Amino acid sequence: MDDAPAPQADPRARWATLPEPVRIADTITSQASSDAPDPVMGRDTETEFMLRNAG
């Protein structure tokens, strides 16, 4: 039985070469977009504020 540890690889070898470059076409997503919903949902907020706070 050989209990000797395995030889360690040089940790700097991982960074000796750069990875393959990523194509620009692979970095851009395309998603369907829609208009944002109306924040006041069709209500007349000025009139509602006046009616709530008048009097």
C-alpha positions in Angstrom: 0.0 0.0 0.0 1.3 3.3 -1.1 0.0 6.1 1.3 2.1 8.8 -0.3 0.0 11.9 -1.3 -0.5 12.6 -5.0 1.8 15.3 -6.4 0.1 18.7 -6.3 -0.3 20.5 -9.6 0.9 24.1 -9.8 -2.1 26.3 -8.8 -0.9 29.0 -11.2 -1.3 26.7 -14.1 -5.1 27.4 -14.0 -4.4 31.0 -15.0 -1.7 30.3 -17.6 -4.2 30.5 -20.5 -7.3 32.6 -21.0 -10.7 31.0 -21.7 -12.2 31.2 -25.1 -13.8 34.7 -25.8 -17.6 35.0 -25.7 -19.2 36.1 -28.9 -21.2 39.3 -28.7 -24.2 37.6 -30.3 -24.2 35.2 -27.3 -24.3 38.0 -24.7 -27.4 39.8 -25.9 -30.8 38.6 -24.9 -34.0 39.5 -26.7 -37.2 39.6 -24.8 -40.6 40.9 -25.8 -41.5 44.0 -24.0 -44.8 45.7 -23.3 -45.8 49.1 -22.1 -45.7 49.7 -18.4 -49.2 49.7 -16.7 -50.9 53.0 -16.0 -49.8 53.9 -12.5 -53.2 55.7 -11.7 -55.2 52.9 -13.4 -57.4 55.3 -15.3 -58.6 57.2 -12.2 -58.6 61.0 -11.8 -56.4 61.2 -8.8 -56.6 65.0 -8.6 -60.4 64.9 -8.2 -60.3 62.1 -5.8 -57.7 63.9 -3.6 -59.8 67.1 -3.7 -63.0 65.1 -2.7 -61.3 63.3 0.1 -59.7 66.4 1.6 -62.3 69.1 1.0 -64.4 70.2 3.9 
